[in-house]
């Protein structure tokens, strides 16, 4: 479920980037990297069985995402500052990134508190169909984000306020 949630978050952000033409700023791209790290922790659990080290990997992604999202929120906290980018359900995407990563921290904490007898720890039992689907969706989102980032930033530094894909042109 965690991997599907992270994939859905990346999918919504990617939808806004492609369909609404809301290109990601450099901090937004870093937040996506943090979300992908969270996703990798969940992916490892689906693929290799549930292990504490996988949750630790996801928590590192949570800390990274929280830090970058909070920094971007503080950049736009002044009165009259409209913020950066589109708004989804009343909040900017960097605010949603912070909320998503904090939710992941709490979810992971609850999963770590479960009795080891309640779950199949470290024993991959074969990947169910939903697990294969979530792995495929997550992989597609990573590849799509990588391609769009290269198109957006080219071979140099990404623009602070991107308005077009550098490799495609205006």
matplotlib code that plots the C-alpha trace (Angstrom):
import matplotlib.pyplot as plt

x = [0.0, 2.9, 4.4, 1.1, 0.7, 4.1, 3.5, 0.1, 1.8, 4.4, 1.7, -0.3, 2.8, 3.7, 0.2, 0.4, 3.8, 2.6, -1.0, -1.1, 2.4, 3.6, 7.3, 9.1, 11.6, 14.9, 13.6, 10.5, 12.7, 14.7, 11.4, 10.5, 13.9, 13.1, 9.7, 11.4, 13.7, 10.6, 9.2, 12.4, 12.1, 8.5, 9.6, 12.3, 9.7, 7.4, 10.3, 12.6, 10.3, 9.7, 12.9, 13.7, 16.5, 14.0, 12.0, 15.2, 15.8, 12.3, 12.8, 15.9, 13.8, 11.2, 13.8, 15.1, 11.7, 10.6, 13.7, 13.5, 9.7, 10.0, 12.8, 10.6, 7.6, 9.8, 10.9, 7.2, 5.9, 6.0, 2.7, 1.6, 3.9, 1.7, 4.0, 5.4, 3.5, 0.1, -2.3, -3.8, -6.8, -5.9, -2.2, 1.0, 2.8, 5.7, 3.2, 1.8, 5.3, 5.8, 2.4, 3.0, 6.5, 5.2, 2.4, 4.9, 7.0, 3.9, 2.9, 6.4, 6.5, 3.3, 4.5, 7.7, 5.7, 3.7, 4.7, 7.1, 4.7, 1.9, 3.7, 5.9, 9.2, 12.0, 10.3, 9.4, 6.4, 6.2, 5.0, 1.2, -0.4, -1.0, 2.7, 3.8, 1.5, 2.9, 6.5, 5.7, 3.9, 6.7, 9.4, 7.5, 7.2, 11.0, 11.9, 9.3, 10.6, 14.2, 13.4, 11.4, 14.1, 16.8, 14.5, 13.8, 17.3, 19.5, 23.0, 23.4, 21.8, 18.0, 16.4, 15.1, 11.7, 11.5, 9.1, 10.1, 12.0, 15.6, 16.3, 13.0, 13.0, 10.2]
y = [0.0, 2.4, 1.8, 2.5, 5.6, 7.0, 6.0, 7.9, 11.0, 10.9, 10.3, 13.3, 15.6, 14.2, 14.8, 18.5, 18.8, 17.3, 18.3, 21.7, 22.6, 23.2, 22.4, 21.4, 23.7, 22.3, 21.9, 20.1, 17.7, 17.0, 16.3, 13.8, 12.1, 11.9, 10.4, 7.9, 6.9, 6.3, 4.3, 2.2, 1.2, -0.1, -1.7, -3.6, -4.9, -6.1, -7.7, -9.1, -9.4, -7.1, -6.0, -3.2, -2.1, -1.4, 0.8, 2.6, 3.3, 4.7, 6.8, 8.4, 9.4, 10.8, 13.0, 14.2, 15.0, 16.7, 18.9, 20.0, 20.6, 22.6, 24.7, 25.5, 26.3, 28.7, 30.5, 31.3, 32.0, 35.8, 37.6, 38.3, 35.6, 33.5, 30.5, 28.5, 26.4, 25.0, 24.3, 20.9, 20.7, 24.1, 23.4, 23.7, 20.5, 21.2, 21.3, 18.0, 16.6, 17.5, 16.0, 12.8, 12.2, 12.9, 10.5, 7.9, 8.4, 7.7, 4.7, 3.2, 3.7, 1.8, -1.0, -1.2, -1.5, -4.5, -7.8, -9.8, -12.7, -10.6, -10.2, -12.3, -10.8, -11.3, -14.1, -13.2, -15.4, -14.6, -11.3, -11.0, -9.4, -6.0, -6.1, -6.6, -3.8, -1.4, -2.3, -1.7, 1.6, 2.9, 1.9, 3.7, 6.8, 6.8, 6.4, 9.1, 11.5, 10.9, 11.5, 14.7, 16.0, 15.5, 17.2, 20.1, 20.7, 19.6, 18.9, 21.8, 23.3, 23.4, 26.8, 28.3, 29.0, 26.8, 27.8, 25.3, 22.1, 23.1, 20.1, 20.6, 24.4, 26.9]
z = [0.0, 0.8, -2.6, -4.3, -2.3, -3.2, -6.9, -6.8, -5.4, -8.1, -10.7, -9.6, -9.7, -13.1, -14.4, -13.3, -15.0, -18.3, -18.6, -16.8, -17.9, -14.3, -14.6, -11.5, -9.8, -8.6, -5.0, -6.4, -8.2, -5.1, -3.2, -5.9, -5.3, -1.6, -2.4, -4.7, -1.8, 0.4, -2.5, -2.7, 0.9, 0.3, -3.0, -1.2, 1.3, -1.6, -3.5, -0.8, 2.2, 5.2, 6.9, 9.3, 7.0, 4.2, 6.6, 7.6, 3.9, 3.6, 6.7, 5.2, 2.2, 4.6, 6.4, 3.0, 1.7, 4.9, 5.0, 1.4, 1.5, 4.8, 3.3, 0.3, 2.6, 4.6, 1.4, 0.6, 4.1, 3.9, 3.8, 0.2, -1.3, -3.6, -3.3, -6.2, -8.7, -8.9, -6.0, -5.4, -3.0, -1.5, -0.9, -2.9, -3.9, -1.6, 1.3, 0.1, -0.1, 3.6, 4.6, 2.6, 4.1, 7.6, 7.1, 5.8, 9.0, 11.2, 9.0, 9.1, 12.9, 13.3, 11.0, 13.1, 16.3, 15.0, 16.5, 14.3, 14.6, 13.0, 9.7, 7.5, 8.3, 5.8, 4.0, 0.4, -0.3, -4.0, -5.3, -5.5, -8.6, -6.8, -5.8, -9.3, -10.5, -7.8, -8.8, -12.4, -11.7, -9.5, -12.1, -14.8, -12.6, -11.9, -15.6, -16.7, -14.1, -15.1, -18.7, -18.0, -15.7, -18.4, -20.9, -18.5, -17.2, -20.1, -19.2, -16.9, -13.8, -13.7, -14.1, -10.8, -12.4, -15.4, -18.2, -20.9, -21.5, -22.3, -24.6, -26.5, -26.7, -26.2]

ax = plt.figure().add_subplot(projection="3d")
ax.plot(x, y, z, "-o")
ax.set_aspect("equal")
plt.show()
